[in-house]
């Protein structure tokens, strides 16, 4: 087996804080008492409202509304410093009933061998590798099924008998990843990209002997190219449809860290890149 040590790969050692300065609330009641976490919850709720995620309606007698919950995370930078307080409203998709609330759920995931191929190609030609993140990715798709959800705790309407009729697929719904991937694929094809037949998460764009490669892993996008002006135009098009966060040069992918010195010596990483990806991928 090819390992990092056998290939003389030394990843930068991080020095995380041993004592956590910030703690995550155990429940909604505790979060609402903390101004920082309440602001994070309001930011998430406002984003859901802005995206027209649901409308409040009376629940039909023959239907059931699934529950939702708040998830709280302290987001840290790579050096262990505080990035932000993140509150996410998640639907309890395990309560969905197949045939009523959802049908198809499969969504493709980028293959490690595809990542190895594209990064090797980019480093061979010395192309820069940029990383993008789609803000509230799952809220960009239109929900096809009729799904009802209870009002989020802490932000209930004065009429507690009303429920949320979902128009978009929030995090937690079984069909949310599939709906998002189909929405992104449709947009990319409209922009002139072609999906790979070997890996549906790889998209290519060719124009006047210039080429762009785009990798998709849920809401993370990695893009590399032979023409900087072409990429800038394509990213601008994407940003006009989806709200993008430009993360600069590639640093993290599938929970694997890539510092600039590591990318500079990427040829030594290539033999064991599948090992890096598979061993660090979330289970």
BASEMI-874405 format. One line per field, with one value per residue: residue number from 1; residue in three letters; x, z, y of N, C-alpha, C, O in turn. Coordinates in steps of 0.05 Angstrom, whole numbers, m for minus. Layout:
! residues N
fiba	(NUM/...)
guro	(ala/...)
n.xx	(X/...)
n.zz	(Z/...)
n.yy	(Y/...)
ca.xx	(X/...)
ca.zz	(Z/...)
ca.yy	(Y/...)
c.xx	(X/...)
c.zz	(Z/...)
c.yy	(Y/...)
o.xx	(X/...)
o.zz	(Z/...)
o.yy	(Y/...)
END
This chain:
! residues 283
fiba	(1/2/3/4/5/6/7/8/9/10/11/12/13/14/15/16/17/18/19/20/21/22/23/24/25/26/27/28/29/30/31/32/33/34/35/36/37/38/39/40/41/42/43/44/45/46/47/48/49/50/51/52/53/54/55/56/57/58/59/60/61/62/63/64/65/66/67/68/69/70/71/72/73/74/75/76/77/78/79/80/81/82/83/84/85/86/87/88/89/90/91/92/93/94/95/96/97/98/99/100/101/102/103/104/105/106/107/108/109/110/111/112/113/114/115/116/117/118/119/120/121/122/123/124/125/126/127/128/129/130/131/132/133/134/135/136/137/138/139/140/141/142/143/144/145/146/147/148/149/150/151/152/153/154/155/156/157/158/159/160/161/162/163/164/165/166/167/168/169/170/171/172/173/174/175/176/177/178/179/180/181/182/183/184/185/186/187/188/189/190/191/192/193/194/195/196/197/198/199/200/201/202/203/204/205/206/207/208/209/210/211/212/213/214/215/216/217/218/219/220/221/222/223/224/225/226/227/228/229/230/231/232/233/234/235/236/237/238/239/240/241/242/243/244/245/246/247/248/249/250/251/252/253/254/255/256/257/258/259/260/261/262/263/264/265/266/267/268/269/270/271/272/273/274/275/276/277/278/279/280/281/282/283)
guro	(unk/unk/unk/unk/unk/unk/unk/unk/unk/unk/unk/unk/unk/unk/unk/unk/unk/unk/unk/unk/unk/unk/unk/unk/unk/unk/unk/unk/unk/unk/unk/unk/unk/unk/unk/unk/unk/unk/unk/unk/unk/unk/unk/unk/unk/unk/unk/unk/unk/unk/unk/unk/unk/unk/unk/unk/unk/unk/unk/unk/unk/unk/unk/unk/unk/unk/unk/unk/unk/unk/unk/unk/unk/unk/unk/unk/unk/unk/unk/unk/unk/unk/unk/unk/unk/unk/unk/unk/unk/unk/unk/unk/unk/unk/unk/unk/unk/unk/unk/unk/unk/unk/unk/unk/unk/unk/unk/unk/unk/unk/unk/unk/unk/unk/unk/unk/unk/unk/unk/unk/unk/unk/unk/unk/unk/unk/unk/unk/unk/unk/unk/unk/unk/unk/unk/unk/unk/unk/unk/unk/unk/unk/unk/unk/unk/unk/unk/unk/unk/unk/unk/unk/unk/unk/unk/unk/unk/unk/unk/unk/unk/unk/unk/unk/unk/unk/unk/unk/unk/unk/unk/unk/unk/unk/unk/unk/unk/unk/unk/unk/unk/unk/unk/unk/unk/unk/unk/unk/unk/unk/unk/unk/unk/unk/unk/unk/unk/unk/unk/unk/unk/unk/unk/unk/unk/unk/unk/unk/unk/unk/unk/unk/unk/unk/unk/unk/unk/unk/unk/unk/unk/unk/unk/unk/unk/unk/unk/unk/unk/unk/unk/unk/unk/unk/unk/unk/unk/unk/unk/unk/unk/unk/unk/unk/unk/unk/unk/unk/unk/unk/unk/unk/unk/unk/unk/unk/unk/unk/unk/unk/unk/unk/unk/unk/unk/unk/unk/unk/unk/unk/unk/unk/unk/unk/unk/unk/unk/unk/unk/unk/unk/unk/unk)
n.xx	(17/11/32/31/78/114/119/146/116/101/54/32/37/m13/m31/m77/m123/m122/m159/m226/m254/m304/m368/m417/m487/m533/m586/m645/m669/m626/m593/m623/m618/m568/m538/m502/m512/m566/m567/m542/m580/m622/m599/m597/m652/m672/m647/m673/m725/m716/m704/m753/m769/m812/m883/m934/m987/m1052/m1053/m1069/m1119/m1106/m1051/m985/m940/m870/m819/m771/m704/m655/m587/m524/m460/m392/m353/m288/m225/m169/m125/m145/m170/m228/m280/m336/m402/m447/m513/m558/m618/m649/m686/m722/m711/m715/m766/m796/m842/m836/m857/m897/m873/m824/m787/m742/m674/m620/m556/m500/m430/m366/m312/m253/m210/m220/m211/m156/m137/m152/m127/m73/m67/m75/m32/10/8/14/m32/m73/m113/m176/m224/m293/m352/m420/m469/m520/m536/m575/m622/m630/m657/m719/m772/m803/m839/m896/m887/m893/m875/m862/m865/m804/m772/m772/m782/m835/m899/m954/m1000/m1002/m1022/m1012/m971/m908/m908/m866/m827/m776/m719/m697/m637/m629/m675/m692/m689/m660/m602/m602/m639/m612/m564/m585/m606/m559/m531/m564/m559/m503/m499/m529/m495/m457/m424/m404/m424/m385/m384/m362/m356/m405/m399/m359/m347/m336/m312/m302/m271/m248/m197/m185/m194/m236/m241/m287/m302/m349/m370/m420/m437/m389/m342/m291/m248/m208/m165/m143/m146/m150/m185/m229/m247/m261/m304/m340/m347/m371/m419/m441/m446/m485/m530/m527/m511/m446/m388/m324/m267/m214/m149/m143/m150/m175/m206/m253/m243/m188/m126/m92/m37/m3/54/50/19/54/92/65/70/95/55/17/19/m5/m53/m107/m109/m104/m152/m193/m183/m193/m243/m310/m350)
n.zz	(0/m18/20/57/85/59/11/24/42/78/115/135/204/249/304/343/388/456/494/489/473/461/467/443/441/478/468/438/472/505/466/449/491/487/458/413/389/380/342/301/290/273/226/194/192/166/117/98/93/55/11/m1/21/45/55/100/117/130/156/118/134/118/114/143/181/179/230/250/267/303/289/317/308/321/278/256/235/195/228/278/300/314/267/253/284/272/256/236/205/203/170/193/161/165/180/136/87/40/m27/m14/10/m16/m73/m112/m90/m99/m109/m147/m128/m129/m156/m125/m160/m203/m181/m172/m225/m249/m216/m222/m277/m276/m244/m275/m319/m293/m278/m241/m184/m164/m112/m97/m60/m51/m26/19/m13/m22/m21/m70/m106/m134/m100/m117/m96/m51/10/80/138/207/242/253/316/362/325/314/282/301/297/316/293/240/188/154/86/42/m9/m27/m19/42/83/105/84/48/m8/m19/m33/m85/m113/m113/m141/m192/m205/m207/m247/m291/m297/m308/m357/m389/m390/m424/m408/m407/m381/m355/m380/m353/m301/m270/m238/m257/m299/m362/m402/m464/m508/m564/m565/m511/m445/m390/m327/m281/m217/m175/m110/m73/m45/m55/m101/m146/m190/m249/m301/m369/m385/m355/m362/m384/m342/m304/m329/m330/m276/m260/m287/m260/m209/m217/m217/m173/m105/m93/m55/m56/m46/m57/m70/m76/m15/20/10/10/64/65/73/35/31/3/m5/m6/m52/m89/m92/m115/m148/m120/m88/m119/m128/m82/m74/m80/m33/6/m3/5/57/87/76/96/135)
n.yy	(m24/44/97/160/168/134/159/204/249/304/332/398/413/427/470/465/498/478/487/501/562/577/550/503/510/467/462/493/530/546/569/613/647/668/722/718/668/672/712/684/645/678/699/652/640/686/680/635/655/695/665/644/595/568/571/591/550/520/453/397/348/296/294/293/333/339/343/393/415/454/461/471/500/515/547/540/568/544/548/543/587/628/627/634/635/586/571/522/505/445/396/340/290/235/224/226/199/150/156/192/238/238/211/194/193/189/218/237/231/261/224/197/183/216/266/261/257/307/345/330/341/397/415/397/430/477/506/551/532/540/550/545/561/547/587/568/524/482/510/530/499/475/446/387/350/349/373/380/418/428/491/528/524/577/616/619/630/673/643/581/536/533/506/495/496/469/499/498/455/444/432/365/341/283/283/328/333/309/341/390/378/367/417/448/422/431/487/492/464/498/541/522/480/410/348/296/229/188/206/238/283/314/368/397/451/478/524/557/530/533/508/488/458/432/412/380/374/362/421/445/472/460/491/494/517/534/585/647/690/666/633/672/696/654/642/689/685/640/662/698/667/632/644/655/638/659/624/627/601/529/495/459/396/346/339/337/371/421/455/513/501/446/437/457/417/376/332/292/275/252/193/171/198/178/147/187/215/176/158/203/219/236/190)
ca.xx	(0/25/24/43/106/130/122/159/97/98/34/38/26/m29/m30/m103/m126/m129/m183/m246/m263/m332/m383/m441/m511/m544/m614/m654/m673/m600/m583/m638/m610/m542/m541/m487/m525/m592/m561/m536/m606/m637/m587/m606/m681/m676/m639/m694/m747/m709/m705/m780/m767/m838/m906/m950/m1013/m1064/m1046/m1092/m1123/m1094/m1022/m970/m917/m846/m807/m745/m688/m633/m560/m506/m432/m372/m336/m261/m206/m150/m106/m159/m183/m257/m289/m363/m422/m465/m538/m571/m644/m649/m711/m719/m718/m721/m794/m810/m854/m830/m881/m913/m855/m800/m785/m714/m656/m592/m541/m472/m408/m341/m294/m225/m192/m225/m196/m127/m132/m154/m105/m48/m67/m72/m5/29/8/16/m56/m83/m136/m193/m245/m317/m372/m447/m483/m547/m539/m599/m645/m632/m673/m748/m781/m824/m859/m911/m877/m901/m856/m870/m851/m779/m774/m761/m791/m862/m919/m974/m1019/m986/m1035/m1002/m946/m893/m909/m840/m823/m748/m711/m677/m620/m643/m694/m679/m685/m646/m578/m609/m652/m591/m546/m599/m608/m533/m525/m580/m547/m477/m503/m538/m471/m439/m409/m412/m419/m370/m399/m349/m361/m424/m392/m338/m357/m315/m320/m281/m277/m225/m173/m182/m210/m241/m250/m301/m309/m371/m374/m443/m438/m362/m335/m263/m246/m182/m168/m120/m151/m160/m208/m252/m258/m273/m330/m358/m353/m390/m445/m450/m453/m510/m552/m524/m494/m421/m367/m298/m249/m187/m135/m152/m137/m187/m224/m259/m230/m159/m114/m72/m24/10/78/43/11/78/106/42/78/102/30/0/15/m21/m76/m132/m108/m110/m180/m210/m179/m202/m271/m329/m365)
ca.zz	(0/m19/42/57/95/39/m11/35/43/105/116/156/230/261/332/352/416/474/509/473/485/455/469/427/459/478/458/427/494/513/444/447/513/480/435/390/376/370/317/280/283/257/200/180/187/146/91/89/85/31/m11/m4/26/52/61/122/109/148/148/109/152/109/113/167/178/192/249/243/290/300/294/323/305/321/255/261/213/194/250/303/309/309/241/257/297/251/263/212/209/189/170/202/137/172/185/110/78/12/m43/m7/13/m33/m90/m118/m71/m106/m120/m151/m113/m145/m151/m118/m183/m219/m168/m178/m253/m255/m201/m236/m302/m269/m234/m297/m336/m275/m277/m214/m177/m147/m97/m93/m43/m57/m1/21/m38/m24/m24/m98/m122/m131/m90/m135/m80/m32/37/101/160/230/243/268/344/367/304/307/276/323/294/318/279/213/183/131/61/31/m37/m31/m3/63/92/120/67/34/m36/m22/m50/m113/m125/m116/m163/m217/m210/m214/m273/m312/m301/m320/m385/m402/m394/m444/m398/m413/m360/m363/m380/m333/m274/m273/m222/m272/m321/m379/m420/m484/m526/m578/m556/m483/m431/m362/m313/m257/m201/m157/m87/m59/m50/m60/m129/m153/m218/m259/m329/m384/m391/m332/m369/m388/m316/m291/m341/m322/m248/m259/m295/m238/m187/m224/m212/m146/m88/m90/m37/m68/m25/m66/m79/m63/10/31/m7/22/91/62/71/15/34/m22/m9/m14/m80/m105/m95/m117/m162/m100/m75/m138/m126/m59/m71/m73/m5/22/m5/17/86/100/68/117/133)
ca.yy	(0/69/114/186/167/121/179/228/271/314/353/418/406/448/471/474/506/456/495/514/587/579/524/502/506/440/462/518/549/556/586/638/665/678/740/709/646/681/726/664/634/698/700/629/643/707/669/617/672/709/646/634/566/557/589/580/541/500/426/381/326/270/296/297/351/329/362/404/420/472/449/493/493/536/543/549/570/522/552/540/612/629/637/644/618/577/557/511/493/419/380/312/274/207/221/227/174/146/156/215/261/236/188/189/207/186/241/228/244/261/201/204/181/240/288/256/263/336/360/324/356/425/420/392/454/500/522/556/516/557/536/561/549/558/594/557/510/466/527/540/481/476/421/376/337/365/366/399/418/444/517/526/532/603/635/610/650/676/621/557/513/533/491/505/481/474/504/491/431/451/411/345/327/261/289/354/332/303/365/411/370/370/445/458/410/445/513/489/457/522/558/510/457/383/330/273/204/171/216/260/307/328/384/409/473/483/546/568/516/536/488/493/434/439/389/386/357/374/450/455/471/465/498/500/524/544/614/660/707/648/625/695/700/632/646/712/674/624/679/711/648/622/661/641/648/654/615/630/577/505/488/435/382/320/339/336/397/425/481/520/486/418/438/462/392/357/307/271/266/239/164/163/215/163/139/211/222/156/156/227/225/231/165)
c.xx	(18/15/39/72/124/136/136/142/94/78/40/23/11/m27/m57/m104/m134/m154/m202/m256/m293/m345/m408/m465/m522/m572/m621/m658/m647/m589/m597/m630/m582/m544/m526/m501/m553/m588/m555/m562/m622/m626/m596/m636/m686/m668/m660/m719/m741/m710/m733/m781/m794/m859/m922/m978/m1025/m1057/m1071/m1095/m1109/m1064/m1010/m946/m893/m835/m781/m729/m665/m607/m541/m477/m415/m353/m309/m245/m186/m130/m120/m173/m213/m263/m317/m380/m443/m489/m551/m597/m645/m675/m704/m729/m725/m751/m810/m820/m849/m856/m899/m894/m831/m802/m756/m696/m627/m580/m512/m452/m382/m323/m266/m206/m196/m210/m166/m120/m131/m132/m78/m45/m62/m43/16/31/10/m8/m64/m109/m153/m215/m268/m336/m399/m461/m512/m554/m566/m624/m648/m650/m703/m757/m805/m846/m873/m903/m884/m882/m867/m854/m826/m782/m759/m770/m819/m880/m939/m995/m1003/m998/m1025/m976/m933/m896/m884/m840/m795/m741/m689/m659/m635/m663/m680/m672/m668/m621/m583/m621/m631/m573/m559/m601/m581/m525/m539/m567/m520/m480/m513/m515/m452/m422/m420/m405/m404/m387/m387/m354/m380/m417/m369/m351/m334/m327/m297/m290/m250/m199/m166/m201/m212/m252/m263/m310/m330/m371/m395/m444/m410/m355/m305/m261/m217/m184/m142/m123/m164/m185/m233/m264/m272/m301/m350/m366/m374/m418/m457/m460/m479/m535/m552/m507/m468/m403/m340/m278/m220/m175/m144/m136/m148/m207/m228/m244/m200/m148/m93/m60/m10/37/72/35/34/93/85/50/85/77/14/m3/m3/m45/m101/m132/m115/m140/m198/m208/m190/m231/m289/m345/m394)
c.zz	(0/3/40/65/74/16/m1/35/72/104/139/182/242/291/343/381/433/489/492/487/482/456/452/445/456/467/449/450/503/492/444/469/507/456/410/375/366/344/294/271/266/229/183/173/165/118/80/79/58/6/m16/0/33/53/82/113/130/138/141/128/144/108/140/162/193/211/238/269/283/306/297/321/307/298/260/235/215/217/277/314/301/281/244/274/276/263/237/220/191/192/178/180/143/177/158/102/48/m4/m38/m6/m5/m51/m94/m99/m80/m118/m123/m134/m129/m136/m144/m142/m202/m208/m174/m206/m259/m241/m213/m261/m296/m261/m256/m315/m320/m276/m248/m209/m156/m135/m92/m75/m49/m31/m3/m5/m42/m28/m52/m116/m115/m122/m107/m118/m61/m4/56/125/183/230/261/296/348/347/295/301/299/322/293/303/250/211/158/107/45/1/m45/m13/17/69/109/104/51/5/m41/m39/m79/m127/m132/m140/m190/m225/m220/m242/m296/m318/m315/m350/m401/m407/m414/m434/m408/m390/m370/m361/m360/m305/m277/m257/m234/m296/m336/m397/m438/m503/m538/m566/m526/m469/m402/m350/m287/m243/m180/m135/m69/m64/m53/m89/m131/m182/m226/m289/m342/m391/m367/m338/m374/m362/m303/m303/m332/m293/m244/m267/m273/m215/m192/m218/m183/m131/m81/m69/m49/m46/m33/m75/m63/m38/22/12/5/49/89/59/50/20/7/m26/m17/m43/m99/m111/m99/m131/m143/m86/m93/m133/m103/m55/m66/m44/13/21/9/47/101/93/92/113/142)
c.yy	(25/88/141/185/154/140/204/252/279/337/372/411/431/447/482/481/482/462/510/539/589/552/526/496/478/439/490/539/562/575/613/657/677/696/731/687/654/697/706/651/653/700/676/632/664/697/650/633/686/691/634/604/554/579/575/575/523/472/410/357/300/271/300/316/340/351/372/410/440/457/472/483/518/531/556/551/547/524/550/565/612/641/650/625/611/562/547/498/468/405/352/293/245/202/222/199/171/143/180/240/261/211/180/205/206/211/233/244/240/237/210/203/205/264/286/264/293/352/354/340/386/432/415/417/480/518/527/540/532/540/555/546/563/562/582/542/496/484/539/522/483/448/411/363/357/357/389/396/436/470/514/538/558/624/628/635/651/654/595/533/512/517/503/487/488/478/497/468/439/427/391/329/306/267/314/352/327/328/386/404/373/399/456/447/425/472/511/481/481/541/546/487/431/365/305/248/185/179/241/285/323/342/397/431/479/506/557/557/521/517/495/466/443/414/397/365/370/404/462/451/477/470/504/503/532/573/627/677/690/640/648/700/679/634/668/702/657/640/694/693/638/642/646/655/640/648/617/604/553/499/463/423/354/317/336/364/399/453/487/506/457/417/442/436/369/331/285/260/248/209/156/181/200/154/163/217/202/155/180/234/219/205/169)
o.xx	(37/m9/57/89/147/157/137/151/86/83/50/0/22/m23/m59/m87/m152/m168/m194/m267/m307/m333/m419/m463/m521/m581/m606/m651/m646/m576/m584/m634/m574/m553/m536/m503/m562/m605/m563/m566/m635/m641/m602/m644/m703/m681/m665/m731/m758/m717/m737/m793/m798/m852/m925/m992/m1010/m1055/m1090/m1074/m1102/m1051/m1024/m934/m896/m841/m769/m741/m658/m605/m540/m470/m422/m339/m307/m250/m186/m118/m106/m186/m221/m252/m321/m372/m456/m486/m555/m599/m642/m686/m684/m751/m738/m760/m834/m808/m858/m875/m915/m899/m818/m817/m746/m702/m610/m592/m500/m457/m377/m321/m256/m188/m177/m198/m153/m100/m113/m121/m61/m24/m46/m32/37/53/9/m5/m61/m125/m144/m224/m264/m335/m400/m466/m526/m574/m578/m645/m666/m657/m710/m752/m824/m869/m863/m911/m882/m874/m879/m832/m826/m794/m736/m766/m825/m877/m941/m1007/m992/m985/m1028/m961/m945/m888/m880/m853/m790/m756/m666/m665/m652/m668/m657/m652/m663/m617/m570/m613/m632/m566/m546/m599/m580/m514/m527/m565/m515/m465/m505/m516/m432/m406/m444/m383/m410/m404/m401/m355/m371/m428/m360/m365/m316/m350/m274/m312/m233/m181/m144/m223/m194/m269/m252/m323/m328/m373/m388/m452/m407/m360/m295/m272/m203/m203/m121/m104/m186/m204/m255/m289/m293/m320/m373/m389/m391/m438/m481/m481/m492/m557/m572/m490/m469/m404/m334/m272/m202/m188/m152/m111/m134/m222/m209/m234/m187/m159/m77/m73/m6/42/87/43/35/106/89/37/82/78/m1/m25/m17/m57/m117/m153/m129/m152/m217/m227/m196/m242/m285/m352/m410)
o.zz	(15/3/24/53/71/2/m16/29/89/93/159/182/243/302/350/397/425/498/480/509/499/447/448/463/435/458/452/446/509/498/439/467/521/435/388/350/345/326/271/248/247/209/159/150/148/98/56/60/41/m16/m32/m17/26/53/83/103/146/113/156/138/162/101/159/140/216/207/219/291/260/326/280/331/296/299/268/216/235/225/297/334/283/273/237/278/265/278/218/238/167/214/171/181/127/179/158/110/32/4/m55/m20/m9/m44/m80/m93/m69/m135/m104/m127/m141/m113/m157/m144/m215/m223/m181/m211/m272/m253/m214/m267/m310/m269/m256/m325/m331/m276/m231/m227/m134/m146/m84/m73/m52/m16/m22/m17/m63/m36/m57/m138/m94/m136/m111/m126/m56/6/50/131/177/220/280/300/339/352/271/312/315/342/273/301/237/230/143/108/37/m14/m69/6/10/62/125/110/41/m5/m64/m57/m96/m150/m153/m156/m209/m248/m239/m258/m316/m341/m333/m367/m424/m427/m421/m449/m415/m380/m392/m343/m350/m286/m286/m263/m222/m312/m324/m405/m429/m513/m523/m559/m517/m479/m390/m362/m272/m254/m169/m140/m52/m86/m54/m101/m120/m198/m212/m302/m329/m401/m359/m323/m367/m360/m291/m288/m327/m286/m227/m255/m267/m203/m173/m215/m170/m142/m66/m65/m51/m30/m18/m87/m40/m38/34/m2/10/55/110/44/47/13/m9/m48/m33/m58/m121/m131/m89/m127/m150/m74/m83/m135/m105/m33/m49/m32/33/42/23/61/124/104/106/91/142)
o.yy	(27/94/144/198/162/137/224/274/263/358/365/403/453/426/505/472/467/444/531/538/601/532/548/479/465/418/509/562/586/595/633/682/696/686/735/688/644/694/711/645/644/703/680/625/660/704/650/626/688/699/616/590/530/603/551/592/512/467/410/346/284/251/309/315/332/375/360/410/442/442/491/462/539/511/579/537/532/504/554/563/597/661/673/602/629/542/563/482/469/402/341/283/232/179/218/179/189/128/187/260/281/192/163/228/221/225/222/267/219/231/228/219/213/280/305/278/303/370/372/350/399/452/429/423/502/543/509/535/536/520/578/521/587/544/586/547/499/474/555/530/492/428/425/365/379/335/412/373/456/471/499/559/562/648/630/656/633/647/588/512/492/515/518/463/511/462/491/462/441/404/398/306/311/258/321/368/339/334/399/421/382/406/472/462/430/480/527/492/484/556/559/476/429/366/295/245/167/163/262/307/342/329/407/429/484/506/565/572/514/511/506/454/459/397/419/341/386/412/487/430/496/454/519/493/535/585/620/679/699/639/644/706/685/629/667/711/659/634/702/703/637/655/627/679/616/666/609/587/555/498/447/437/340/295/332/380/380/473/470/498/445/399/432/434/347/311/261/239/232/199/135/180/209/154/160/222/210/150/178/253/199/199/150)
END
